[in-house]
């Protein structure tokens, strides 16, 4: 019996989260993060919210690894050239400065230990023209997949071959949206790199806006691929599964055009489906390390007809009393999806994505300074209310009590 047809990755992505919604939510996350890290900072344009250098600094501050300095200018300006890519333009580095050199040092430390930092290739019009050809090629072969992935690419750097150490392509989760490629020798080399690394940056944006990895559960679990001596943690395994799945779909489109013979010797396309399947089967055995959206994506992209078990409902008690939104909490509502991002200042700040009834309830409480009683909120939402209270996004004043401190504890009146 033959297996079902492989699912279309673009349709799977859209079913999990429409492409435009992911971008809107991602930008809301960085916008609210800036508000929490630098109160009073003037709003920044979308181009800055999408800039991998800016996203690096926000991410490091949220992780508590470095303070955020609002005075730093991340705009690369004339050091980039914009190339058309269907409905998008891709910024390609054509000049360099200390900021880019610093980014390359971070990438080297994270991904290329033991090597000297790679350097951007500048002043090479032939390489830039090849990148433009590759962007046209990927859209010519797989237009829907290309548009789905290219939307998440913020900056492309062609590396000087003298410093790349043989690296074909790479991306860095520390610089979300950044793609590195070695000096290309063909349009297909660029196209494959865009699909490979574009899949990584797409998954990163899904991971920061959806429920993906249970970090504590995943700790210590490792995958050893049959084709390499590498050892991958769960986070990297999920990224590789997603990338190989997108590469396999691109390979199918290349094959339909009869152009597999145009691929270079280092191409992964003809091996992508086999590798995606091997990785996916390993992940099925470790799926308790994945959160609900990542499990759904895994099962759906494997496309073998099986489905993940639904998450067990968690019931959290909500006591009788008056409930108010923590006054320190800031809310950003995503109009296209109705989801809400809740943020609270701190070192580092806290961020919480809320869906459905939880999103509706925090918005409702934000419009009720005096709060709402459990009976006004309704017993049908008691479990949602209990979860919000457990996350300390809302405060409960028990009947006959008043809030007595900023942590939401209460004492009885008259004592």
Sine and cosine of phi, psi and omega as CSV:
sin_phi,cos_phi,sin_psi,cos_psi,sin_omega,cos_omega
0.00,0.00,0.79,-0.62,-0.03,-1.00
-0.98,0.21,0.47,-0.88,0.01,-1.00
-0.98,0.20,0.33,-0.94,0.06,-1.00
-0.88,0.48,0.34,-0.94,0.05,-1.00
-0.88,0.47,0.56,-0.83,0.03,-1.00
-0.91,0.42,0.67,-0.74,-0.03,-1.00
-0.95,0.32,0.41,-0.91,0.06,-1.00
-0.99,0.17,0.86,-0.50,-0.08,-1.00
-0.88,0.48,-0.60,0.80,-0.01,-1.00
-0.89,0.45,-0.68,0.73,0.03,-1.00
-0.92,0.40,-0.60,0.80,0.03,-1.00
-0.90,0.43,-0.71,0.70,0.05,-1.00
-0.84,0.54,-0.71,0.70,-0.05,-1.00
-0.91,0.42,-0.55,0.83,0.03,-1.00
-0.93,0.37,-0.57,0.82,0.04,-1.00
-0.96,0.27,-0.70,0.71,-0.02,-1.00
-0.25,-0.97,0.88,-0.48,0.03,-1.00
-0.80,0.60,0.62,-0.79,-0.12,-0.99
-0.82,0.58,-0.70,0.71,0.00,-1.00
-0.90,0.43,-0.56,0.83,0.01,-1.00
-0.92,0.38,-0.63,0.77,0.02,-1.00
-0.88,0.48,-0.69,0.72,0.01,-1.00
-0.91,0.42,-0.67,0.75,0.02,-1.00
-0.88,0.47,-0.69,0.73,-0.01,-1.00
-0.94,0.35,-0.64,0.77,0.03,-1.00
-0.88,0.48,-0.70,0.71,0.01,-1.00
-0.92,0.40,-0.59,0.81,0.07,-1.00
-0.88,0.47,-0.62,0.79,0.01,-1.00
-0.89,0.46,-0.72,0.70,-0.01,-1.00
-0.95,0.31,-0.55,0.84,0.02,-1.00
-0.91,0.41,-0.72,0.69,0.01,-1.00
-0.93,0.36,-0.59,0.80,0.05,-1.00
-0.87,0.50,-0.67,0.74,0.04,-1.00
-0.89,0.47,-0.66,0.75,0.03,-1.00
-0.88,0.48,-0.61,0.79,-0.01,-1.00
-0.97,0.23,-0.59,0.80,-0.05,-1.00
-0.99,0.15,-0.49,0.87,-0.03,-1.00
-0.67,-0.74,0.96,0.28,-0.04,-1.00
-0.81,0.58,0.69,-0.73,0.01,-1.00
1.00,0.05,-0.08,1.00,0.01,-1.00
-0.90,0.44,0.66,-0.75,0.01,-1.00
-0.92,0.40,0.49,-0.87,0.02,-1.00
-0.84,0.54,0.56,-0.83,-0.01,-1.00
-0.94,-0.33,0.46,-0.89,-0.02,-1.00
-0.94,0.33,0.29,-0.96,0.01,-1.00
-0.84,0.54,-0.61,0.79,-0.02,-1.00
-0.85,0.53,-0.59,0.81,0.03,-1.00
-0.97,0.26,-0.63,0.78,0.04,-1.00
-0.87,0.49,-0.46,0.89,-0.01,-1.00
-1.00,-0.05,-0.11,0.99,-0.08,-1.00
-0.96,0.28,0.86,-0.51,-0.02,-1.00
-0.85,0.52,-0.51,0.86,0.02,-1.00
-0.93,0.36,-0.66,0.75,0.08,-1.00
-0.91,0.41,-0.69,0.73,-0.01,-1.00
-0.90,0.44,-0.56,0.83,0.07,-1.00
-0.88,0.48,-0.73,0.68,-0.07,-1.00
-0.92,0.38,-0.63,0.78,0.06,-1.00
-0.90,0.43,-0.71,0.70,-0.02,-1.00
-0.88,0.47,-0.67,0.74,0.02,-1.00
-0.91,0.42,-0.61,0.80,0.03,-1.00
-0.93,0.36,-0.65,0.76,0.02,-1.00
-0.91,0.42,-0.52,0.85,0.02,-1.00
-0.99,0.15,-0.10,1.00,0.01,-1.00
0.97,0.23,0.30,0.95,-0.04,-1.00
-1.00,-0.03,-0.36,0.93,0.03,-1.00
-0.36,-0.93,0.51,-0.86,0.03,-1.00
-0.95,0.30,0.40,-0.92,0.04,-1.00
-1.00,-0.06,0.81,-0.58,0.03,-1.00
-0.97,-0.26,0.95,-0.30,-0.06,-1.00
-0.94,0.34,-0.16,0.99,-0.05,-1.00
-0.99,0.11,-0.25,0.97,-0.05,-1.00
-0.95,0.30,0.70,-0.71,0.04,-1.00
-0.99,-0.14,0.88,-0.48,-0.02,-1.00
-0.99,-0.11,-0.09,1.00,-0.08,-1.00
-0.94,0.33,0.86,-0.51,-0.01,-1.00
-1.00,0.09,-0.23,0.97,0.15,-0.99
0.74,0.67,-0.86,-0.52,-0.10,-1.00
-0.94,0.35,-0.09,1.00,0.02,-1.00
-0.99,0.11,0.06,1.00,0.05,-1.00
-0.80,-0.60,0.40,-0.92,0.11,-0.99
-0.84,-0.54,0.73,-0.69,0.00,-1.00
-1.00,0.01,0.78,-0.62,0.05,-1.00
-0.91,-0.42,0.66,-0.75,0.01,-1.00
-0.94,0.33,0.60,-0.80,0.06,-1.00
-0.56,-0.83,0.97,0.26,-0.05,-1.00
0.90,0.44,-0.81,-0.58,-0.02,-1.00
-0.97,0.24,-0.04,1.00,-0.06,-1.00
-0.88,-0.47,0.24,-0.97,0.23,-0.97
-0.86,-0.52,0.66,-0.75,-0.01,-1.00
-0.95,-0.32,0.81,-0.59,0.04,-1.00
-0.99,0.15,0.83,-0.56,0.02,-1.00
-0.91,-0.42,0.77,-0.64,-0.01,-1.00
-0.94,0.35,0.81,-0.58,0.06,-1.00
-0.82,-0.58,0.06,1.00,0.09,-1.00
-0.56,-0.83,0.10,-1.00,-0.03,-1.00
-0.61,-0.79,0.30,-0.95,0.06,-1.00
-0.37,-0.93,-0.11,-0.99,-0.07,-1.00
-0.89,0.46,-0.54,0.84,-0.02,-1.00
-0.92,0.40,-0.70,0.71,0.04,-1.00
-0.92,0.39,-0.64,0.77,0.03,-1.00
-0.88,0.48,-0.64,0.77,0.04,-1.00
-0.91,0.42,-0.64,0.77,0.04,-1.00
-0.89,0.46,-0.65,0.76,0.01,-1.00
-0.91,0.41,-0.55,0.84,0.05,-1.00
-0.92,0.39,-0.63,0.77,0.03,-1.00
-0.91,0.42,-0.70,0.72,0.03,-1.00
-0.87,0.50,-0.68,0.73,0.01,-1.00
-0.88,0.47,-0.69,0.73,0.00,-1.00
-0.90,0.44,-0.64,0.77,-0.06,-1.00
-0.97,0.22,-0.72,0.69,-0.21,-0.98
-0.91,-0.41,-0.32,0.95,-0.10,-1.00
-0.77,-0.63,0.80,0.60,-0.04,-1.00
-0.88,0.48,0.60,-0.80,0.02,-1.00
1.00,0.01,-0.15,0.99,0.04,-1.00
-0.95,-0.31,0.28,-0.96,0.14,-0.99
-0.99,0.16,0.42,-0.91,-0.06,-1.00
-0.87,0.50,0.68,-0.74,0.08,-1.00
-0.93,0.37,0.41,-0.91,-0.01,-1.00
-0.86,-0.52,0.61,-0.79,0.07,-1.00
-0.90,0.44,0.58,-0.81,0.09,-1.00
-1.00,0.09,0.82,-0.58,-0.03,-1.00
-0.82,-0.57,0.42,-0.91,0.07,-1.00
0.94,0.35,0.41,0.91,-0.02,-1.00
-0.90,-0.44,1.00,0.00,-0.04,-1.00
-0.91,0.41,-0.52,0.85,0.00,-1.00
-0.91,0.41,-0.67,0.74,0.03,-1.00
-0.91,0.42,-0.65,0.76,0.02,-1.00
-0.89,0.45,-0.65,0.76,0.04,-1.00
-0.90,0.44,-0.58,0.81,0.02,-1.00
-0.93,0.37,-0.60,0.80,0.07,-1.00
-0.89,0.46,-0.69,0.72,0.03,-1.00
-0.87,0.49,-0.66,0.75,0.05,-1.00
-0.89,0.46,-0.65,0.76,0.00,-1.00
-0.91,0.41,-0.62,0.79,0.05,-1.00
-0.91,0.41,-0.61,0.79,0.09,-1.00
-0.92,0.38,-0.63,0.77,-0.04,-1.00
-0.90,0.44,-0.72,0.69,-0.07,-1.00
-0.90,0.44,-0.59,0.81,0.03,-1.00
-0.97,0.25,-0.50,0.87,0.04,-1.00
-0.93,0.37,-0.62,0.78,-0.07,-1.00
-0.99,0.12,-0.74,0.67,-0.07,-1.00
-0.71,-0.71,0.96,0.27,-0.12,-0.99
-0.86,0.50,-0.69,0.72,-0.04,-1.00
-0.93,0.37,-0.69,0.72,0.02,-1.00
-0.90,0.43,-0.67,0.74,0.00,-1.00
-0.87,0.50,-0.75,0.67,-0.02,-1.00
-0.90,0.44,-0.59,0.81,0.00,-1.00
-0.89,0.47,-0.64,0.77,-0.07,-1.00
-1.00,0.02,-0.64,0.77,-0.06,-1.00
-0.89,0.45,-0.43,0.91,0.03,-1.00
-0.86,0.52,-0.35,0.94,-0.08,-1.00
-0.98,-0.20,0.01,1.00,-0.02,-1.00
-1.00,-0.01,0.87,-0.50,-0.03,-1.00
-0.98,-0.18,-0.40,0.92,-0.07,-1.00
-0.31,-0.95,0.70,-0.72,0.03,-1.00
-0.87,-0.50,0.76,-0.65,0.00,-1.00
-0.87,-0.50,0.85,-0.53,0.15,-0.99
-1.00,0.03,0.80,-0.61,-0.09,-1.00
-1.00,0.00,0.55,-0.83,0.13,-0.99
-0.92,0.39,0.86,-0.51,-0.03,-1.00
-0.83,0.55,-0.44,0.90,0.00,-1.00
-0.94,0.35,-0.28,0.96,-0.03,-1.00
-0.86,-0.51,-0.06,1.00,-0.10,-1.00
-0.98,0.18,-0.30,0.95,0.00,-1.00
0.89,0.45,0.46,0.89,0.01,-1.00
0.99,0.13,0.08,1.00,0.03,-1.00
-0.89,0.46,0.79,-0.61,-0.02,-1.00
-1.00,0.08,-0.76,0.65,0.08,-1.00
-0.35,-0.94,0.37,-0.93,-0.01,-1.00
-0.31,-0.95,0.31,-0.95,0.17,-0.99
-0.61,-0.79,0.26,-0.96,-0.05,-1.00
-0.74,-0.67,0.79,-0.61,0.04,-1.00
-0.93,0.37,-0.28,0.96,0.07,-1.00
-0.97,0.26,-0.46,0.89,0.05,-1.00
-0.87,-0.49,0.97,0.26,-0.09,-1.00
-0.86,0.52,0.74,-0.67,0.00,-1.00
1.00,-0.09,-0.11,0.99,0.01,-1.00
-1.00,0.00,0.76,-0.66,0.07,-1.00
-0.85,-0.52,0.73,-0.68,0.08,-1.00
-0.92,-0.39,0.71,-0.70,0.11,-0.99
-0.70,-0.72,0.53,-0.85,0.11,-0.99
-0.95,0.32,0.29,-0.96,0.01,-1.00
-0.83,0.56,0.88,-0.48,-0.14,-0.99
-0.98,0.20,0.50,-0.86,0.06,-1.00
-0.95,-0.32,-0.11,0.99,0.01,-1.00
-0.40,-0.92,0.33,-0.94,0.05,-1.00
-0.90,0.43,-0.60,0.80,-0.01,-1.00
-0.92,0.40,-0.52,0.86,0.05,-1.00
-0.90,0.44,-0.67,0.74,0.05,-1.00
-0.91,0.41,-0.71,0.70,-0.05,-1.00
-0.86,0.50,-0.70,0.71,0.00,-1.00
-0.90,0.43,-0.66,0.75,0.01,-1.00
-0.89,0.45,-0.62,0.78,0.01,-1.00
-0.91,0.42,-0.65,0.76,0.04,-1.00
-0.92,0.39,-0.73,0.69,-0.05,-1.00
-0.87,0.49,-0.83,0.55,-0.07,-1.00
-0.98,0.21,-0.50,0.87,0.09,-1.00
-0.89,0.46,-0.57,0.82,0.07,-1.00
-0.90,0.44,-0.62,0.78,0.03,-1.00
-0.90,0.43,-0.72,0.69,-0.06,-1.00
-0.95,0.31,-0.51,0.86,0.10,-0.99
-0.89,0.45,-0.71,0.70,-0.02,-1.00
-0.90,0.43,-0.61,0.79,0.02,-1.00
-0.86,0.50,-0.69,0.72,-0.01,-1.00
-0.91,0.41,-0.59,0.81,0.10,-0.99
-0.90,0.43,-0.65,0.76,-0.08,-1.00
-0.92,0.40,-0.51,0.86,-0.03,-1.00
-1.00,0.01,-0.07,1.00,0.03,-1.00
-0.86,-0.51,-0.09,1.00,-0.01,-1.00
-0.75,-0.67,0.00,-1.00,-0.01,-1.00
-1.00,-0.01,0.95,-0.32,-0.16,-0.99
-0.85,-0.52,-0.89,0.45,-0.18,-0.98
-0.85,-0.53,0.81,-0.59,0.14,-0.99
-0.99,0.11,1.00,-0.02,-0.19,-0.98
-0.83,0.55,-0.67,0.74,-0.04,-1.00
-0.92,0.40,-0.66,0.75,-0.01,-1.00
-0.93,0.36,-0.58,0.81,-0.08,-1.00
-0.97,0.25,-0.31,0.95,-0.09,-1.00
-0.85,0.53,0.74,-0.67,0.07,-1.00
1.00,0.04,-0.17,0.99,0.02,-1.00
-1.00,0.05,0.69,-0.73,-0.10,-1.00
-0.67,-0.74,0.57,-0.82,0.03,-1.00
-0.90,-0.43,0.69,-0.72,0.04,-1.00
-0.89,-0.45,0.97,-0.22,-0.03,-1.00
-0.91,0.41,0.53,-0.85,-0.07,-1.00
-0.92,0.38,-0.36,0.93,-0.09,-1.00
-0.99,-0.15,0.09,1.00,-0.11,-0.99
-0.47,-0.88,0.36,-0.93,0.09,-1.00
-1.00,0.01,0.09,1.00,-0.04,-1.00
-0.93,0.37,0.39,-0.92,0.09,-1.00
-0.81,-0.59,0.86,-0.52,-0.10,-0.99
-0.92,-0.39,0.70,-0.71,0.19,-0.98
-0.96,0.27,0.22,-0.98,-0.10,-0.99
-0.84,0.54,-0.66,0.75,-0.01,-1.00
-0.84,0.54,-0.70,0.72,0.00,-1.00
-0.95,0.32,-0.55,0.84,0.03,-1.00
-0.90,0.44,-0.71,0.70,0.01,-1.00
-0.89,0.46,-0.65,0.76,0.02,-1.00
-0.90,0.44,-0.66,0.75,0.00,-1.00
-0.92,0.38,-0.66,0.75,0.04,-1.00
-0.85,0.52,-0.73,0.69,-0.02,-1.00
-0.90,0.43,-0.69,0.72,-0.02,-1.00
-0.90,0.43,-0.72,0.69,-0.01,-1.00
-0.91,0.41,-0.53,0.85,0.05,-1.00
-0.91,0.42,-0.70,0.72,0.04,-1.00
-0.92,0.39,-0.63,0.77,0.05,-1.00
-0.89,0.45,-0.63,0.78,0.01,-1.00
-0.90,0.44,-0.63,0.78,0.03,-1.00
-0.92,0.40,-0.66,0.75,0.05,-1.00
-0.89,0.46,-0.65,0.76,0.03,-1.00
-0.87,0.50,-0.66,0.75,0.03,-1.00
-0.87,0.48,-0.65,0.76,0.01,-1.00
-0.93,0.37,-0.63,0.78,0.05,-1.00
-0.89,0.45,-0.68,0.73,-0.01,-1.00
-0.89,0.46,-0.63,0.77,0.00,-1.00
-0.89,0.45,-0.45,0.90,0.04,-1.00
-1.00,0.06,-0.08,1.00,-0.02,-1.00
0.93,0.36,0.54,0.84,-0.11,-0.99
-0.89,-0.45,0.28,0.96,0.03,-1.00
-0.86,0.51,-0.49,0.87,0.01,-1.00
-0.92,0.38,-0.22,0.98,0.01,-1.00
-1.00,0.04,-0.09,1.00,-0.02,-1.00
-0.97,0.24,0.50,-0.87,0.01,-1.00
-0.99,0.17,0.14,-0.99,-0.05,-1.00
-0.92,0.39,-0.36,0.93,-0.01,-1.00
-1.00,-0.07,0.06,1.00,-0.05,-1.00
-0.90,0.44,0.62,-0.78,0.05,-1.00
-0.99,-0.17,-0.01,1.00,-0.19,-0.98
-0.88,0.48,-0.70,0.72,-0.08,-1.00
-0.95,0.32,-0.25,0.97,0.01,-1.00
-0.96,-0.28,-0.02,1.00,-0.17,-0.99
-0.90,0.43,-0.70,0.71,-0.06,-1.00
-0.91,0.42,-0.67,0.75,0.01,-1.00
-0.88,0.48,-0.69,0.73,-0.02,-1.00
-0.94,0.34,-0.65,0.76,0.04,-1.00
-0.86,0.51,-0.65,0.76,-0.01,-1.00
-0.92,0.40,-0.69,0.72,0.02,-1.00
-0.87,0.49,-0.71,0.70,-0.01,-1.00
-0.91,0.41,-0.70,0.71,-0.03,-1.00
-0.87,0.49,-0.64,0.76,0.00,-1.00
-0.91,0.42,-0.60,0.80,0.06,-1.00
-0.91,0.42,-0.68,0.73,-0.01,-1.00
-0.89,0.45,-0.55,0.84,0.04,-1.00
-0.85,0.52,-0.58,0.81,0.02,-1.00
-0.98,0.22,-0.21,0.98,-0.02,-1.00
-0.85,-0.53,0.41,0.91,-0.16,-0.99
-0.92,0.38,-0.26,0.97,0.06,-1.00
-0.92,0.38,-0.23,0.97,0.08,-1.00
-0.99,0.12,-0.14,0.99,-0.02,-1.00
-0.97,-0.24,0.57,-0.82,0.10,-1.00
-1.00,0.07,0.04,-1.00,-0.25,-0.97
-0.84,0.54,-0.70,0.71,-0.06,-1.00
-0.94,0.34,-0.60,0.80,0.04,-1.00
-0.92,0.39,-0.63,0.78,0.06,-1.00
-0.89,0.46,-0.70,0.72,0.02,-1.00
-0.87,0.49,-0.69,0.72,0.00,-1.00
-0.89,0.45,-0.67,0.74,0.02,-1.00
-0.86,0.51,-0.81,0.59,-0.05,-1.00
-0.89,0.45,-0.65,0.76,-0.08,-1.00
-0.94,0.33,-0.65,0.76,0.01,-1.00
-0.95,0.32,-0.51,0.86,0.09,-1.00
-0.92,0.39,-0.54,0.84,0.15,-0.99
0.85,0.52,0.58,0.82,-0.01,-1.00
-0.99,-0.14,0.16,0.99,0.04,-1.00
1.00,-0.05,-0.22,0.98,0.02,-1.00
-0.99,0.11,0.28,-0.96,-0.03,-1.00
-0.70,-0.71,0.51,-0.86,0.04,-1.00
-0.94,0.33,0.46,-0.89,0.08,-1.00
-0.93,0.36,0.66,-0.75,0.02,-1.00
-0.90,0.44,0.58,-0.81,0.01,-1.00
-0.89,0.46,0.59,-0.81,0.01,-1.00
-0.94,0.34,0.73,-0.68,0.02,-1.00
-0.91,0.42,0.65,-0.76,0.03,-1.00
-0.94,-0.34,0.84,-0.54,-0.01,-1.00
-0.97,-0.23,0.85,-0.53,0.03,-1.00
-0.90,-0.44,0.81,-0.59,-0.05,-1.00
-0.93,0.37,0.58,-0.81,0.11,-0.99
-0.86,-0.51,0.88,-0.48,-0.04,-1.00
-0.98,0.22,0.34,-0.94,0.04,-1.00
-0.93,0.36,0.62,-0.78,0.00,-1.00
0.37,-0.93,-0.22,-0.98,-0.02,-1.00
-0.96,-0.28,0.75,-0.66,-0.08,-1.00
-0.90,-0.43,0.74,-0.67,0.04,-1.00
-0.75,-0.66,0.43,-0.90,0.10,-1.00
-0.96,0.28,0.70,-0.71,0.08,-1.00
-0.81,0.59,0.83,-0.56,-0.07,-1.00
-0.90,0.44,-0.30,0.95,0.03,-1.00
-0.99,0.15,-0.24,0.97,-0.07,-1.00
-0.97,0.23,0.70,-0.71,0.10,-1.00
-0.94,-0.35,0.63,-0.78,-0.06,-1.00
-0.89,-0.46,0.63,-0.77,0.14,-0.99
-0.79,-0.61,0.90,-0.43,-0.02,-1.00
-0.99,-0.11,0.74,-0.67,0.00,-1.00
-1.00,-0.03,0.93,-0.36,-0.13,-0.99
-0.88,0.47,-0.62,0.78,-0.11,-0.99
-0.95,0.30,-0.40,0.92,-0.06,-1.00
-0.87,-0.49,-0.29,0.96,-0.07,-1.00
0.98,0.18,-0.03,1.00,0.04,-1.00
-0.96,0.29,0.32,-0.95,-0.02,-1.00
-0.77,-0.64,0.70,-0.71,0.15,-0.99
-0.97,-0.23,0.86,-0.51,0.02,-1.00
-0.97,-0.25,0.76,-0.66,0.01,-1.00
-0.76,-0.65,0.53,-0.85,0.01,-1.00
-0.69,-0.73,0.73,-0.69,0.02,-1.00
-0.87,0.49,0.46,-0.89,0.02,-1.00
0.17,-0.98,-0.03,-1.00,0.03,-1.00
-0.82,-0.58,1.00,-0.01,-0.02,1.00
-1.00,0.09,0.14,-0.99,0.05,-1.00
-0.91,0.42,0.33,-0.94,0.07,-1.00
-0.97,-0.24,0.58,-0.81,0.08,-1.00
-0.71,-0.70,0.69,-0.73,-0.02,-1.00
-0.68,-0.73,0.82,-0.58,0.15,-0.99
-1.00,0.06,0.72,-0.70,-0.02,-1.00
-0.82,-0.57,0.66,-0.75,-0.01,-1.00
-0.86,-0.52,0.26,-0.97,0.21,-0.98
0.77,0.64,-0.78,-0.62,-0.07,-1.00
-0.90,0.43,-0.54,0.84,0.02,-1.00
-0.90,0.43,-0.67,0.75,0.03,-1.00
-0.90,0.43,-0.70,0.71,0.00,-1.00
-0.89,0.46,-0.63,0.78,-0.09,-1.00
-0.94,0.33,-0.66,0.76,0.00,-1.00
-0.92,0.38,-0.57,0.82,0.07,-1.00
-0.91,0.42,-0.68,0.73,0.03,-1.00
-0.86,0.51,-0.71,0.70,-0.01,-1.00
-0.93,0.36,-0.51,0.86,0.02,-1.00
-0.91,0.40,-0.37,0.93,0.01,-1.00
-0.99,-0.12,0.11,0.99,-0.02,-1.00
-0.78,-0.62,0.99,0.17,-0.05,-1.00
-0.81,0.59,-0.53,0.85,-0.01,-1.00
-0.99,0.13,-0.12,0.99,0.03,-1.00
1.00,0.04,0.03,-1.00,0.02,-1.00
-0.73,-0.69,0.56,-0.83,0.04,-1.00
-0.99,0.16,0.27,-0.96,0.03,-1.00
-0.87,0.50,-0.61,0.79,0.01,-1.00
-0.92,0.38,-0.59,0.81,0.03,-1.00
-0.94,0.34,-0.61,0.79,0.02,-1.00
-0.94,0.35,-0.60,0.80,0.07,-1.00
0.97,-0.26,0.72,-0.69,-0.03,-1.00
-0.89,0.45,-0.42,0.91,0.02,-1.00
-0.92,0.39,-0.30,0.95,0.02,-1.00
-0.95,-0.30,0.25,0.97,-0.07,-1.00
-0.88,0.47,-0.65,0.76,-0.01,-1.00
-0.91,0.40,-0.66,0.75,0.05,-1.00
-0.89,0.45,-0.69,0.72,0.02,-1.00
-0.88,0.48,-0.68,0.74,0.02,-1.00
-0.87,0.48,-0.63,0.78,0.02,-1.00
-0.92,0.40,-0.65,0.76,0.03,-1.00
-0.91,0.40,-0.60,0.80,0.04,-1.00
-0.93,0.37,-0.63,0.78,0.02,-1.00
-0.89,0.46,-0.58,0.81,0.05,-1.00
-0.98,0.17,0.00,1.00,-0.02,-1.00
0.85,0.52,0.43,0.90,0.11,-0.99
-0.98,0.21,-0.47,0.88,0.11,-0.99
-0.85,-0.52,0.42,-0.91,0.00,-1.00
-0.91,-0.41,0.59,-0.80,0.01,-1.00
-0.92,-0.40,0.79,-0.62,0.16,-0.99
-0.97,-0.25,0.95,-0.32,-0.01,-1.00
-0.85,0.53,0.44,-0.90,0.02,-1.00
-0.84,0.55,0.79,-0.61,-0.01,-1.00
1.00,0.07,0.17,0.99,-0.02,-1.00
-0.80,-0.60,0.25,-0.97,0.07,-1.00
-0.77,-0.64,0.51,-0.86,0.09,-1.00
-0.91,0.42,0.74,-0.68,-0.06,-1.00
-0.90,-0.44,-0.12,0.99,0.00,-1.00
-0.41,-0.91,0.21,-0.98,-0.08,-1.00
-0.93,0.36,-0.24,0.97,0.01,-1.00
-1.00,0.02,0.07,1.00,0.10,-1.00
1.00,0.03,0.13,0.99,0.06,-1.00
-0.96,0.29,0.30,-0.95,-0.08,-1.00
-0.69,-0.73,0.46,-0.89,0.12,-0.99
-0.80,-0.60,0.37,-0.93,0.01,-1.00
-0.96,0.28,0.57,-0.82,0.04,-1.00
-0.92,0.38,0.62,-0.79,0.08,-1.00
1.00,0.05,0.10,0.99,0.00,-1.00
-0.95,-0.32,0.00,0.00,0.00,0.00
